[in-house]
Amino acid sequence: MLIFTNGCFDVFHAGHALFLERCRNLGDRLVVGLNSDASVRLLKGPQRPICTWHERAAVLMSCRFVDEVVPFDEPTPCELIRRLRPDVIVKGPGYNSDSMPESQVVLGYGGRVVIADGPRVSSTDIISRIRNRDKQ
Protein backbone atom coordinates (compact mmCIF):
# COMPACT_ATOMS: atom_id res chain seq x y z
CA MET A 1 0.00 0.00 0.00
CA LEU A 2 1.42 3.38 -1.06
CA ILE A 3 1.29 6.16 1.53
CA PHE A 4 1.89 9.81 0.65
CA THR A 5 2.49 12.91 2.68
CA ASN A 6 3.97 16.27 1.86
CA GLY A 7 5.45 19.37 3.37
CA CYS A 8 8.32 21.83 3.56
CA PHE A 9 10.29 19.97 6.27
CA ASP A 10 12.51 23.05 6.53
CA VAL A 11 13.99 22.43 9.97
CA PHE A 12 13.60 18.72 10.71
CA HIS A 13 12.48 18.06 14.29
CA ALA A 14 11.07 15.34 16.56
CA GLY A 15 7.51 16.10 15.46
CA HIS A 16 8.50 15.34 11.86
CA ALA A 17 10.15 12.05 12.85
CA LEU A 18 7.12 10.89 14.85
CA PHE A 19 4.76 11.95 12.07
CA LEU A 20 6.73 10.09 9.39
CA GLU A 21 6.76 6.96 11.54
CA ARG A 22 2.96 7.16 11.87
CA CYS A 23 2.67 7.59 8.11
CA ARG A 24 4.90 4.61 7.32
CA ASN A 25 2.99 2.38 9.76
CA LEU A 26 -0.10 2.82 7.56
CA GLY A 27 1.39 1.01 4.56
CA ASP A 28 4.31 -0.60 2.76
CA ARG A 29 5.90 2.41 1.11
CA LEU A 30 6.07 6.10 2.08
CA VAL A 31 6.59 8.79 -0.53
CA VAL A 32 7.13 12.36 0.68
CA GLY A 33 6.24 15.25 -1.61
CA LEU A 34 8.75 17.98 -0.76
CA ASN A 35 8.01 21.62 -1.58
CA SER A 36 10.57 23.24 -3.85
CA ASP A 37 12.53 26.20 -2.49
CA ALA A 38 10.35 28.57 -4.54
CA SER A 39 7.11 27.12 -3.19
CA VAL A 40 8.41 27.32 0.40
CA ARG A 41 9.12 31.04 -0.16
CA LEU A 42 5.56 31.51 -1.40
CA LEU A 43 4.10 29.69 1.60
CA LYS A 44 6.44 30.84 4.38
CA GLY A 45 7.92 34.16 3.22
CA PRO A 46 11.13 35.49 1.67
CA GLN A 47 13.44 34.34 4.49
CA ARG A 48 12.53 30.71 3.97
CA PRO A 49 13.52 28.03 3.39
CA ILE A 50 16.38 27.90 5.85
CA CYS A 51 17.68 24.71 4.20
CA THR A 52 17.79 24.10 0.45
CA TRP A 53 15.64 21.45 -1.22
CA HIS A 54 18.66 19.16 -1.56
CA GLU A 55 19.51 19.52 2.13
CA ARG A 56 15.91 18.88 3.18
CA ALA A 57 15.64 15.89 0.83
CA ALA A 58 18.89 14.41 2.19
CA VAL A 59 17.58 14.64 5.75
CA LEU A 60 14.27 13.04 4.77
CA MET A 61 15.99 10.23 2.85
CA SER A 62 18.13 9.48 5.92
CA CYS A 63 14.93 8.75 7.85
CA ARG A 64 14.27 4.99 7.87
CA PHE A 65 10.53 5.54 7.40
CA VAL A 66 10.87 7.37 4.07
CA ASP A 67 11.19 5.39 0.83
CA GLU A 68 11.22 8.24 -1.68
CA VAL A 69 11.24 12.05 -1.81
CA VAL A 70 9.65 13.79 -4.79
CA PRO A 71 9.82 17.55 -5.43
CA PHE A 72 6.85 19.72 -6.35
CA ASP A 73 6.61 23.43 -7.22
CA GLU A 74 2.88 24.06 -6.89
CA PRO A 75 1.20 25.46 -3.76
CA THR A 76 -0.55 22.09 -3.27
CA PRO A 77 0.57 18.56 -4.15
CA CYS A 78 -2.58 17.82 -6.16
CA GLU A 79 -0.79 17.19 -9.48
CA LEU A 80 1.79 14.97 -7.79
CA ILE A 81 -0.99 12.98 -6.12
CA ARG A 82 -2.74 12.57 -9.48
CA ARG A 83 0.47 11.12 -10.93
CA LEU A 84 1.36 8.86 -8.00
CA ARG A 85 -2.18 7.77 -7.04
CA PRO A 86 -1.31 6.80 -3.46
CA ASP A 87 -3.71 4.60 -1.55
CA VAL A 88 -3.59 6.95 1.44
CA ILE A 89 -2.54 10.56 1.93
CA VAL A 90 -1.65 11.68 5.44
CA LYS A 91 -1.60 15.15 6.94
CA GLY A 92 -0.58 16.15 10.43
CA PRO A 93 -2.63 17.46 13.32
CA GLY A 94 -4.29 20.78 12.66
CA TYR A 95 -5.43 19.95 9.14
CA ASN A 96 -9.04 19.38 8.12
CA SER A 97 -9.64 17.06 5.18
CA ASP A 98 -12.72 19.04 4.14
CA SER A 99 -10.61 22.13 3.45
CA MET A 100 -7.69 20.39 1.70
CA PRO A 101 -7.85 20.42 -2.13
CA GLU A 102 -5.76 17.24 -2.27
CA SER A 103 -8.50 15.39 -0.38
CA GLN A 104 -10.85 15.70 -3.34
CA VAL A 105 -8.17 14.30 -5.64
CA VAL A 106 -7.45 11.19 -3.60
CA LEU A 107 -11.09 10.54 -2.71
CA GLY A 108 -11.98 10.96 -6.39
CA TYR A 109 -10.08 7.82 -7.36
CA GLY A 110 -11.04 5.84 -4.27
CA GLY A 111 -8.10 6.60 -1.97
CA ARG A 112 -8.25 7.53 1.68
CA VAL A 113 -7.30 10.64 3.69
CA VAL A 114 -5.89 10.30 7.21
CA ILE A 115 -5.29 13.13 9.66
CA ALA A 116 -2.60 11.86 12.02
CA ASP A 117 -2.66 12.78 15.66
CA GLY A 118 0.35 13.79 17.68
CA PRO A 119 2.07 16.87 19.02
CA ARG A 120 1.83 20.08 17.01
CA VAL A 121 5.46 21.07 16.62
CA SER A 122 6.27 23.85 14.16
CA SER A 123 9.52 24.59 12.31
CA THR A 124 8.36 28.21 12.15
CA ASP A 125 8.10 28.29 15.95
CA ILE A 126 11.54 26.70 16.33
CA ILE A 127 13.09 29.22 13.94
CA SER A 128 11.40 32.05 15.84
CA ARG A 129 12.79 30.77 19.17
CA ILE A 130 16.30 30.66 17.69
CA ARG A 131 16.00 34.17 16.28
CA ASN A 132 14.67 35.48 19.60
CA ARG A 133 17.59 33.93 21.51
CA ASP A 134 20.01 35.65 19.16
CA LYS A 135 18.42 39.01 20.03
CA GLN A 136 18.93 38.53 23.77
Sequence and secondary structure as in RCSB ss.txt:
>XXXX:A:sequence
MLIFTNGCFDVFHAGHALFLERCRNLGDRLVVGLNSDASVRLLKGPQRPICTWHERAAVLMSCRFVDEVVPFDEP
TPCELIRRLRPDVIVKGPGYNSDSMPESQVVLGYGGRVVIADGPRVSSTDIISRIRNRDKQ
>XXXX:A:secstr
 EEEEEE   S  HHHHHHHHHHHTTSSEEEEEEE HHHHHHHH TT  SS HHHHHHHHHHSTT  EEEEE SS
SSHHHHHHH  SEEEE TT  GGG HHHHHHHHTT EEEE  S    HHHHHHHHHHHHH 
